[in-house]
Amino acid sequence: MLKVLTINNLAVIERLEIELEVGLNVLTGETGSGKSIIIDAVELLLGSRASQDMIRTGAERAYVQGVFDVQGNVPLVQLLHESGIDADEDEIIVRREVSSAGRGRVFVNNQAATASLLRTMQPLLVDIHGQGDQQSLLVPANHLPLLDGYAGTDGLRSLVEATYERIDERLAELETLRRTESARLQELDIVAFQAAEIERAGIKVNEDADLERERAVLANSERILRLCGESFSQLYDDEQAVLSVLALVDRRLNELAAIDGRFLSLTEQLASSRFALEEIAFFLRSYIDNIQVSPERLKEIEDRLSELERLKRKYGGSLPEVENATLRLHARLDELQHGERKTARLVEEVAALVEQYAIDAAMLTEQRRTQAQEFERAVLSEFDAVALEKARFEVRFASSEAATTIERLNRWLPDRSQDTSLSRLGQETAEFFFSANPGEDLKPLSGVASGGELSRLMLVIKNVSAPTLLPRTLIFDEIDAGIGGRIADAVGLRLKRLAGTNQVLCVTHQAQIARYADAHLLVSKEVAHARTQTRVVELTRDGRIEELARMLGGAQVTVLARKHARELLKLTDKDEVRN
């Protein structure tokens, strides 16, 4: 529950600290005194949109701080731990700051947090029922979430929503594939041709360099034969061939070596030189024997090199780059061919998702219809407490179908069973029907409920449809609009009973409601130093009598009004003793 609320420089509030009690806390005061600002402050504290316009004139920043008793609130503590916030005590402190410079800050237990976290925390801490909640009951689209809150279908409904989203996403993928099918087929033909073109070429490693060398030989074959022949003759065949001359020199050096041993090393060097020259001569003769003078082969090489050059220009500038291009083309070819397989796979996935949706949605439908009967009984059981003894209430269902989604689905699954309707929230909508008077037919809520009836019905439905295992702070902001007298008293009694299990904070203009307060807080405005300020004080019993008298009698508090106020409080005391 909310123990302490501190407001600083927010609107007309300079500084305000409100201590709230267990049970029913009532805020009363003249119109415009600042009661709604206090509710706005709580909403700001729990993640509502912040604006620089909220800051009190002349101030640089405003802040709201709340101290909450969270003893036993395991879901909240777990949420904070998952968000990196320490929350090991039975109390947490939430602070929200708004700066005139446009920057805001959020702290939970003095640790930086986000407004998004505050919004996630709100349902675990505070439930705010504002003046617009009554009107929201007139919108049929709001009825199904209220029923689901009572039925506890959150988990199953989330499954249905998630499956619907996945179906929608897969259909979008299929539609994208279909839009790009023509381009895909065209690219597939081009890529397949290019990959085949390179494969047909049968390129070998370093083939272009090898062919360049062979071409150089073939193009100069006659000159090579002449040079090789002349060199061989001069080394071996001629009368004065180098090897013949060296043989004569070898004999003479051997004779010299026999005379003087210093020539022996020269004979060895000469033998080595003769061996090297003989190797050269043998290579020249072998080369002459094996060289081919073939214009046909030269033409083949020229054509092949021309083909390789074309491929290099087209695919990368070198044969290694052409090989890399082959890998890229095959990878892209696989992707493009995978498009057909992907379409088939997506269609199969959509079919499986629709089947799963049908199973989950059927379970959700069954749970909703079963719990709707319990919900009706729970609402009807509360009517006596809010002076709607003769009223009747019923939940009616209608089939729900997202026509656009069904149309898209039928294009891909034309043979599917038409028994399964699809919409984001399931296969049905729910609408509340109401009759306040005996003999009148049940009709849609929007056409039969008065403002006062809406206020009471909202109090009942919100209480019934949002049960909690953990006591929270329930805030009712002027839900008494359009009611008075006995009906207001019935609403006050219902709020009093509700405060037995939850802390309740109620802004009201009805004395019949305020009389049930466990803590009665008076909100007033005063002017000090030419500035308007809002004050909040907790009233004593005498103070309550004066305030109730004002609420009963208007601007002039009469003796009769005070007497009536005392009687109201006495009646309240008797009710409490009796209860």
C-alpha positions in Angstrom: 0.0 0.0 0.0 1.0 3.7 -0.4 2.2 4.9 3.0 3.6 8.4 2.2 3.2 10.6 -0.9 5.5 13.6 -1.2 4.8 16.2 -4.0 7.2 19.1 -4.7 6.6 22.0 -7.1 3.9 20.2 -9.1 1.3 22.6 -10.6 -0.1 24.7 -7.6 1.5 22.4 -5.0 4.7 23.8 -3.6 5.4 21.0 -1.1 3.0 18.5 0.2 3.4 15.3 2.2 0.4 13.0 2.7 0.4 10.1 5.0 -2.2 7.5 4.0 -3.7 4.9 6.3 -4.8 1.3 6.0 -8.5 1.1 4.9 -10.5 3.9 3.2 -8.8 7.2 2.7 -11.1 9.9 1.5 -10.0 13.2 -0.2 -12.6 16.0 -0.2 -12.5 19.7 -0.8 -13.9 22.5 -2.9 -13.8 22.1 -6.7 -10.4 23.3 -7.9 -8.6 22.8 -4.6 -6.1 20.4 -6.1 -7.6 16.9 -5.4 -7.1 15.8 -9.0 -3.5 17.0 -9.0 -2.8 14.6 -6.2 -4.2 11.7 -8.3 -2.2 13.1 -11.3 0.9 12.9 -9.0 0.3 9.2 -8.3 -0.1 8.5 -12.0 3.1 10.4 -12.7 4.9 8.4 -10.0 3.8 5.2 -11.8 4.9 6.0 -15.3 2.4 8.4 -16.9 3.7 10.9 -19.4 5.7 13.8 -17.9 5.5 17.3 -19.2 7.4 20.5 -18.4 4.0 22.2 -18.0 3.5 20.3 -14.8 6.3 22.2 -13.0 5.2 25.0 -10.7 5.8 28.4 -12.1 9.3 29.7 -11.1 10.6 26.3 -10.2 13.4 24.4 -12.1 12.1 20.9 -11.3 9.3 19.0 -9.8 9.3 15.6 -8.1 6.9 13.1 -6.7 8.0 10.4 -4.2 6.0 7.5 -2.8 6.9 5.1 0.0 5.1 1.8 -0.5 4.7 -1.1 1.9 5.4 -4.2 -0.3 5.5 -6.9 2.4 4.7 -10.2 0.8 4.5 -8.8 -2.7 6.6 -11.5 -4.3 5.8 -10.7 -7.9 6.9 -7.1 -7.5 10.1 -8.0 -5.7 10.9 -10.5 -8.4 10.2 -7.9 -11.1 12.6 -5.4 -9.4 15.3 -8.1 -9.1 15.0 -8.9 -12.7 15.4 -5.2 -13.5 18.6 -5.0 -11.4 16.9 -3.1 -8.5 17.6 -4.2 -4.9 14.3 -4.8 -3.1 15.1 -6.9 -0.1 13.1 -4.8 2.5 9.4 -4.7 3.1 9.3 -1.1 1.8 10.3 0.5 -1.5 10.7 4.2 -2.4 9.8 5.4 -5.9 10.8 8.9 -7.0 10.1 10.7 -10.3 11.6 14.0 -11.2 10.6 16.4 -14.0 13.1 19.1 -15.1 12.4 22.4 -16.8 15.4 21.6 -19.1 13.4 18.7 -20.4 15.2 15.8 -18.7 13.4 13.6 -16.3 14.8 11.0 -13.9 13.4 7.9 -12.2 14.6 6.2 -9.1 13.5 3.0 -7.3 15.2 2.5 -4.0 17.7 5.3 -4.9 18.7 3.3 -8.0 18.2 4.7 -11.5 15.2 3.2 -13.3 12.9 4.0 -16.3 9.4 5.2 -16.7 8.7 1.9 -18.6 9.6 0.0 -15.4 7.2 2.2 -13.4 4.4 1.3 -15.8 5.2 -2.4 -15.4 5.1 -2.0 -11.6 1.8 -0.1 -11.5 -0.6 -3.1 -11.7 1.3 -4.7 -8.8 1.0 -1.5 -6.6 -1.9 0.7 -7.6 -5.1 0.4 -9.6 -6.5 3.8 -10.6 -10.2 4.2 -11.6 -10.6 7.6 -13.0 -13.7 9.6 -14.1 -13.3 8.3 -17.6 -13.6 4.6 -16.6 -17.4 4.8 -16.5 -17.4 5.9 -20.1 -15.0 3.1 -21.1 -17.8 0.6 -20.1 -19.8 2.0 -23.0 -17.2 0.7 -25.5 -17.9 -3.0 -26.2 -14.2 -3.5 -27.2 -13.3 -2.9 -23.5 -15.6 -5.7 -22.2 -13.5 -8.7 -23.3 -10.4 -7.6 -21.4 -12.5 -7.1 -18.2 -13.9 -10.6 -18.6 -10.4 -12.0 -19.2 -9.2 -10.3 -16.0 -11.8 -12.2 -14.0 -11.4 -15.5 -15.9 -7.6 -15.5 -15.5 -7.0 -16.2 -19.2 -3.9 -14.0 -19.5 -1.5 -16.9 -20.2 -3.8 -18.6 -22.7 -4.8 -15.3 -24.4 -1.1 -14.4 -24.7 -0.5 -17.8 -26.5 -3.3 -17.0 -28.9 -2.1 -13.5 -29.5 1.5 -14.7 -30.1 0.3 -17.4 -32.5 -1.8 -14.9 -34.4 1.2 -12.5 -34.6 3.4 -15.4 -36.0 0.7 -16.2 -38.6 0.6 -12.6 -39.6 4.4 -12.4 -39.9 4.6 -15.5 -42.0 1.9 -14.3 -44.3 3.8 -11.1 -44.7 6.9 -13.0 -45.7 4.9 -15.1 -48.2 3.5 -11.9 -49.7 7.0 -10.4 -50.0 8.2 -13.6 -51.7 5.3 -13.5 -54.1 6.0 -9.8 -55.0 9.6 -10.6 -55.8 9.0 -13.9 -57.6 9.4 -12.5 -61.1 12.6 -10.8 -60.2 13.8 -13.9 -58.5 13.2 -16.1 -61.5 15.0 -13.6 -63.8 18.0 -13.5 -61.5 18.0 -17.2 -61.2 18.3 -17.6 -65.0 21.2 -15.1 -65.1 23.1 -16.6 -62.1 22.6 -20.2 -63.4 24.0 -19.1 -66.9 27.0 -17.4 -65.4 27.9 -20.3 -63.1 27.5 -22.8 -66.0 29.7 -20.5 -68.2 32.6 -20.7 -65.8 32.2 -24.4 -65.2 32.2 -25.1 -68.9 35.5 -23.3 -69.3 37.2 -25.9 -67.0 39.8 -23.5 -65.8 43.0 -25.0 -64.4 45.3 -23.5 -61.8 47.8 -21.0 -63.4 46.5 -22.0 -66.8 46.9 -18.6 -68.3 50.6 -18.3 -67.3 51.4 -21.8 -68.6 49.7 -21.0 -71.9 51.5 -17.7 -72.2 54.8 -19.5 -72.0 53.8 -22.2 -74.5 52.6 -19.5 -76.9 55.9 -17.6 -76.6 57.7 -20.9 -77.6 55.4 -21.7 -80.5 55.4 -18.2 -81.9 59.3 -18.3 -82.0 59.8 -22.0 -82.9 61.9 -21.5 -86.1 64.2 -19.0 -84.4 64.6 -21.3 -81.4 65.5 -24.3 -83.7 68.1 -22.2 -85.5 69.7 -20.9 -82.3 69.6 -24.4 -80.7 71.1 -26.0 -83.8 73.9 -23.4 -84.1 74.7 -23.7 -80.4 74.8 -27.5 -80.5 77.0 -27.5 -83.6 79.5 -25.1 -82.0 79.5 -27.1 -78.8 79.6 -30.6 -80.4 79.4 -31.2 -84.1 81.8 -28.7 -85.8 85.4 -29.6 -86.6 86.5 -27.0 -84.2 83.6 -27.7 -81.7 84.2 -26.5 -78.2 84.1 -30.0 -76.7 86.6 -31.3 -79.3 89.0 -28.5 -78.5 88.6 -29.1 -74.8 89.4 -32.8 -75.3 92.8 -31.7 -76.8 93.4 -29.3 -74.0 92.6 -32.1 -71.5 95.2 -34.4 -73.0 97.9 -31.8 -72.8 97.0 -30.8 -69.2 97.2 -34.5 -68.1 100.7 -34.7 -69.7 101.7 -31.5 -67.7 100.2 -33.0 -64.5 102.4 -36.0 -65.0 105.4 -33.7 -65.0 104.2 -31.2 -62.4 101.5 -32.1 -59.9 100.3 -28.5 -59.7 98.5 -29.0 -63.0 96.4 -31.8 -61.5 93.8 -29.4 -60.1 93.5 -27.8 -63.5 92.6 -31.1 -65.1 89.9 -31.6 -62.5 88.4 -28.1 -63.2 88.5 -28.7 -66.9 86.7 -32.0 -66.5 84.0 -30.3 -64.6 83.6 -27.7 -67.3 83.5 -30.3 -70.0 80.7 -32.2 -68.1 78.6 -29.0 -67.8 79.1 -28.2 -71.5 78.1 -31.8 -72.5 74.9 -31.4 -70.4 74.1 -28.2 -72.3 74.7 -29.9 -75.6 72.5 -32.9 -74.7 69.7 -30.5 -73.6 69.9 -28.6 -76.9 69.8 -31.8 -78.9 66.8 -33.1 -76.9 65.0 -29.7 -77.2 65.5 -29.8 -81.0 64.1 -33.3 -81.2 61.0 -32.5 -79.1 60.0 -29.0 -80.3 56.9 -28.8 -82.3 56.3 -26.2 -85.0 52.4 -26.3 -85.0 50.3 -23.4 -86.3 47.2 -25.3 -85.3 48.4 -25.6 -81.6 49.3 -21.9 -81.6 45.8 -21.1 -82.8 44.3 -23.2 -80.1 46.4 -21.4 -77.4 45.5 -18.0 -78.8 41.8 -18.9 -78.7 42.1 -20.3 -75.2 43.9 -17.3 -73.8 41.3 -15.0 -75.5 38.5 -17.0 -73.7 40.4 -16.7 -70.3 40.8 -13.0 -70.8 37.1 -12.6 -71.5 36.2 -14.5 -68.3 38.7 -12.4 -66.3 37.3 -9.2 -67.6 33.8 -10.3 -66.8 34.4 -11.9 -63.4 37.3 -10.3 -61.6 40.6 -9.6 -63.5 42.4 -12.8 -62.6 41.8 -16.5 -62.6 41.7 -16.7 -58.8 39.0 -14.0 -58.9 37.1 -16.0 -61.5 37.2 -19.0 -59.1 35.9 -16.8 -56.3 33.1 -15.6 -58.5 32.2 -19.3 -59.1 31.8 -19.7 -55.3 29.7 -16.6 -55.0 27.5 -17.5 -57.9 26.8 -21.0 -56.5 26.0 -19.5 -53.1 23.6 -17.1 -54.7 22.1 -19.8 -56.9 21.4 -21.9 -53.8 19.7 -18.9 -52.2 17.5 -18.3 -55.2 16.6 -21.9 -55.6 15.9 -21.9 -51.8 13.2 -19.3 -52.5 10.9 -22.0 -53.8 11.7 -24.3 -50.9 11.2 -21.3 -48.5 7.8 -20.6 -49.8 6.8 -24.2 -49.4 8.2 -24.3 -45.9 6.4 -21.1 -44.9 3.1 -22.4 -46.2 3.6 -25.6 -44.1 4.5 -23.4 -41.1 1.4 -21.3 -41.5 -0.8 -24.4 -41.7 0.8 -25.7 -38.5 0.3 -22.3 -36.8 -3.4 -22.2 -37.8 -3.8 -25.7 -36.4 -2.2 -24.6 -33.1 -4.2 -21.4 -33.1 -7.4 -23.4 -33.4 -6.5 -25.6 -30.4 -5.5 -22.7 -28.1 -8.4 -20.5 -29.3 -10.9 -23.3 -28.6 -9.5 -23.7 -25.1 -9.7 -19.9 -24.6 -13.3 -19.9 -25.8 -14.3 -22.7 -23.5 -12.6 -21.0 -20.5 -14.2 -17.6 -21.3 -17.7 -19.1 -21.7 -17.4 -21.1 -18.5 -16.0 -18.2 -16.5 -18.6 -15.8 -18.0 -21.3 -17.5 -16.0 -19.2 -17.1 -12.8 -18.6 -13.5 -13.7 -22.3 -12.8 -14.2 -23.1 -14.3 -10.8 -20.2 -12.4 -9.1 -21.4 -9.1 -10.6 -25.1 -9.8 -9.7 -24.1 -10.6 -6.1 -22.6 -7.1 -5.7 -25.7 -5.3 -7.0 -27.5 -5.2 -3.7 -24.5 -3.4 -2.1 -24.7 -0.6 -4.6 -28.5 -0.2 -4.7 -29.1 -2.1 -8.0 -31.2 -4.8 -6.4 -33.5 -5.2 -9.4 -30.9 -4.9 -12.1 -29.9 -7.8 -14.4 -26.5 -8.4 -16.1 -25.4 -10.8 -18.8 -22.3 -11.4 -20.9 -23.0 -12.3 -24.6 -20.5 -13.6 -27.1 -20.3 -13.0 -30.9 -17.9 -14.6 -33.4 -14.8 -12.5 -34.1 -12.9 -12.7 -37.3 -10.2 -10.5 -38.8 -11.5 -10.5 -42.4 -8.2 -9.2 -44.0 -6.2 -11.9 -42.3 -8.7 -14.6 -43.4 -8.5 -13.3 -47.0 -4.7 -13.4 -47.0 -4.7 -16.9 -45.4 -7.1 -18.3 -47.9 -4.8 -17.3 -50.8 -2.1 -19.6 -49.4 -4.3 -22.3 -47.8 -7.3 -22.5 -50.1 -8.2 -26.0 -48.9 -8.1 -25.2 -45.1 -11.1 -25.9 -43.0 -13.3 -22.7 -42.7 -14.4 -23.6 -39.2 -11.5 -21.7 -37.7 -12.0 -18.0 -37.5 -9.0 -15.9 -36.5 -8.6 -12.6 -34.7 -5.9 -11.3 -32.4 -7.8 -11.8 -29.2 -9.4 -15.1 -30.0 -12.5 -16.4 -31.9 -15.1 -14.3 -30.1 -15.9 -10.8 -28.7 -17.9 -10.2 -25.5 -20.4 -7.5 -24.8 -22.1 -6.7 -21.5 -25.9 -6.5 -21.5 -27.8 -4.7 -18.7 -31.3 -3.9 -17.5 -31.8 -1.7 -14.4 -35.5 -2.1 -14.2 -37.8 -5.2 -13.9 -39.8 -5.9 -17.1 -37.2 -4.3 -19.4 -35.3 -6.4 -21.8 -31.5 -6.8 -21.5 -29.9 -4.4 -23.9 -26.3 -3.3 -24.7 -24.8 -1.4 -21.9 -24.3 1.7 -24.0 -28.0 2.1 -24.6 -29.6 1.6 -21.2 -27.3 2.7 -18.3 -27.5 6.2 -16.8 -24.5 8.0 -15.5 -25.2 7.0 -11.9 -25.8 3.4 -12.9 -22.5 3.4 -14.8 -20.6 4.6 -11.8 -22.0 1.8 -9.6 -21.6 -0.8 -12.3 -18.0 0.3 -12.9 -17.3 -0.1 -9.2 -18.7 -3.6 -9.2 -17.1 -4.8 -12.5 -13.7 -3.4 -11.8 -13.7 -4.9 -8.4 -14.9 -8.3 -9.7 -12.8 -8.4 -12.9 -9.5 -7.5 -11.3 -9.0 -9.6 -8.2 -5.6 -9.8 -6.6 -4.0 -12.1 -4.2 -1.9 -9.1 -3.0 -3.6 -6.1 -1.4 -3.0 -3.0 -3.5 -3.9 0.7 -3.4 -7.2 1.2 -5.2 -7.8 4.8 -6.3 -11.3 6.0 -7.2 -11.3 9.6 -8.7 -14.8 11.0 -8.4 -16.6 7.9 -9.4 -19.6 9.4 -7.6 -20.4 11.6 -10.6 -24.2 11.6 -11.3 -25.2 9.9 -8.1 -26.4 11.0 -4.7 -28.5 10.2 -1.7 -29.2 6.5 -1.0 -27.2 5.4 -4.1 -24.1 7.4 -3.0 -24.5 5.8 0.4 -24.5 2.3 -1.2 -21.4 3.1 -3.1 -19.7 4.4 0.1 -20.6 1.2 1.9 -19.1 -0.9 -1.0 -15.9 1.1 -0.9 -15.8 0.6 2.9 -16.1 -3.1 2.4 -13.5 -3.1 -0.4 -11.1 -1.2 2.0 -11.2 -4.3 4.3 -8.8 -6.1 1.9 -7.2 -3.2 0.0 -6.1 0.3 0.8 -8.6 2.6 -0.9 -8.1 6.2 -1.8 -11.3 8.0 -3.0 -11.8 11.5 -4.2 -15.4 12.4 -3.7 -17.9 15.2 -3.4 -20.5 13.1 -1.6 -20.9 13.2 2.1 -22.6 9.8 2.0 -19.4 8.3 0.8 -17.0 10.5 2.9 -18.7 9.4 6.1 -17.3 5.9 5.7 -13.6 7.1 5.7 -11.0 5.6 8.0 -8.9 8.7 7.3 -10.6 11.9 6.0 -8.2 14.2 4.2 -9.3 17.8 3.4 -7.7 19.4 0.4 -7.8 23.2 0.3 -6.1 26.2 -1.4 -4.7 29.3 0.2 -2.9 32.3 -1.0 0.4 33.2 0.7 2.8 35.8 -0.6 0.7 36.3 -3.8 1.1 32.6 -4.6 -1.6 29.9 -4.5 -0.7 26.8 -2.5 -2.5 23.5 -1.9 -2.7 22.1 1.6 -3.9 18.7 2.8 -4.8 18.0 6.5 -6.2 14.9 8.1 -9.5 15.9 9.8 -10.3 15.2 13.4 -13.9 14.2 14.3 -14.9 17.8 14.7 -13.2 18.7 11.5 -15.0 15.9 9.7 -18.4 17.2 11.0 -17.6 20.6 9.6 -16.5 19.2 6.2 -19.5 16.8 5.9 -21.8 19.7 6.8 -20.2 21.8 4.0 -20.6 18.9 1.6 -24.3 18.6 2.6 -25.2 22.2 2.9 -23.1 24.1 0.5 -21.2 27.4 1.1 -23.2 28.3 4.2 -22.7 25.6 6.9 -25.9 25.6 8.9 -26.8 24.1 12.3 -29.0 21.7 10.6 -26.2 20.6 8.2 -23.9 20.0 11.2 -26.6 18.0 12.9 -27.0 15.9 9.8 -23.3 15.4 9.6 -23.2 14.2 13.2 -26.0 11.8 12.5 -24.1 10.4 9.5 -21.0 9.7 11.6 -23.1 8.1 14.3 -24.7 5.9 11.8 -21.3 5.0 10.5 -20.1 4.1 14.0 -23.1 1.9 14.5 -22.5 0.1 11.2 -18.9 -0.5 12.2 -19.8 -1.8 15.6 -22.5 -4.0 14.0 -20.1 -5.3 11.4 
